[in-house]
Amino acid sequence: MVTATSDSSSAEPSPARRDRSPWNWLLAPAAIAPLLTFIFNRDEPRLAGIPFFYWFQLLLVAFAAACTSAVYLATRRGGASDEA
């Protein structure tokens, strides 16, 4: 019976992670804001007849998309424009 063993001492150490950026903190408000329902748990003011509860959630979706896009653009690694 032969067993394969992994000798971690002879393996090269993995390179340090480079995806830890301060820009990632911009994702926190986009994830936490929808959980704070006491902020938008009301009916007034209405926007075009739509209760605040609904239109504010749609606003949060746009906010989260903007935050995600900003973090992506700020932290993306080399792309086609970086290759020359």
Backbone torsions as a table, in degrees:
resi	resn	phi	psi	omega
1	MET	NA	122.1	-178.5
2	VAL	-109.4	131.0	177.9
3	THR	-119.0	140.9	178.3
4	ALA	-88.3	130.3	178.2
5	THR	-116.0	146.5	178.8
6	SER	-102.5	118.2	179.3
7	ASP	-95.1	97.1	-176.3
8	SER	-71.4	-18.9	-178.9
9	SER	-72.9	-26.9	-179.8
10	SER	-90.7	-13.2	179.5
11	ALA	-76.7	147.9	178.6
12	GLU	-71.2	144.5	178.1
13	PRO	-65.5	144.3	-179.7
14	SER	-70.7	145.8	-179.3
15	PRO	-66.0	152.7	-179.5
16	ALA	-63.6	143.9	178.6
17	ARG	-69.1	137.3	-178.9
18	ARG	-113.9	12.8	-177.1
19	ASP	-95.5	12.7	178.2
20	ARG	-93.9	101.5	-176.6
21	SER	-123.8	146.7	175.2
22	PRO	-61.9	-22.0	177.8
23	TRP	-61.6	-27.5	-178.7
24	ASN	-62.7	-23.2	178.5
25	TRP	-65.9	-19.8	177.8
26	LEU	-67.7	-17.1	177.9
27	LEU	-78.1	-22.3	-176.9
28	ALA	-62.3	-49.6	179.4
29	PRO	-62.8	-34.0	179.4
30	ALA	-67.2	-28.0	179.1
31	ALA	-88.7	-31.5	-175.3
32	ILE	-86.0	-36.5	-175.5
33	ALA	-54.4	-44.3	179.4
34	PRO	-66.5	-18.8	179.7
35	LEU	-80.9	-15.3	-178.4
36	LEU	-91.5	71.2	-172.7
37	THR	-66.9	-22.7	179.7
38	PHE	-63.8	-19.0	178.4
39	ILE	-72.1	-39.5	-173.4
40	PHE	-119.8	19.9	179.3
41	ASN	-87.3	70.6	177.9
42	ARG	-157.4	167.9	-175.0
43	ASP	-97.4	-35.9	-176.4
44	GLU	-102.5	150.0	-0.7
45	PRO	-80.5	152.9	178.0
46	ARG	-96.4	146.0	178.0
47	LEU	-120.8	110.0	-176.5
48	ALA	56.4	36.8	178.7
49	GLY	83.8	-3.0	-178.9
50	ILE	-92.2	128.6	179.6
51	PRO	-60.6	151.3	-178.8
52	PHE	-53.3	-40.3	-177.8
53	PHE	-53.7	-41.9	-176.6
54	TYR	-80.2	-47.6	-176.1
55	TRP	-71.3	-26.2	176.7
56	PHE	-69.9	-36.2	176.6
57	GLN	-65.3	-37.9	175.8
58	LEU	-65.6	-36.2	175.4
59	LEU	-64.3	-38.2	177.4
60	LEU	-65.3	-34.7	177.0
61	VAL	-63.6	-44.9	178.2
62	ALA	-64.2	-39.5	177.9
63	PHE	-62.6	-44.4	179.7
64	ALA	-65.0	-39.2	177.9
65	ALA	-64.9	-40.7	178.5
66	ALA	-65.6	-42.2	178.2
67	CYS	-63.6	-44.8	-179.9
68	THR	-62.9	-43.1	178.9
69	SER	-63.9	-42.5	179.5
70	ALA	-62.5	-43.8	179.4
71	VAL	-65.5	-41.6	179.5
72	TYR	-61.7	-48.3	-177.9
73	LEU	-66.5	-33.7	-178.4
74	ALA	-78.0	-24.7	-173.0
75	THR	-116.1	1.0	-177.3
76	ARG	-65.8	148.8	179.5
77	ARG	-86.1	176.2	-175.9
78	GLY	-45.9	136.0	178.8
79	GLY	-123.4	-157.2	-178.0
80	ALA	-64.3	-34.5	-178.3
81	SER	-73.0	-21.8	-179.6
82	ASP	-84.8	-17.6	180.0
83	GLU	-86.3	124.5	179.1
84	ALA	-140.5	NA	NA
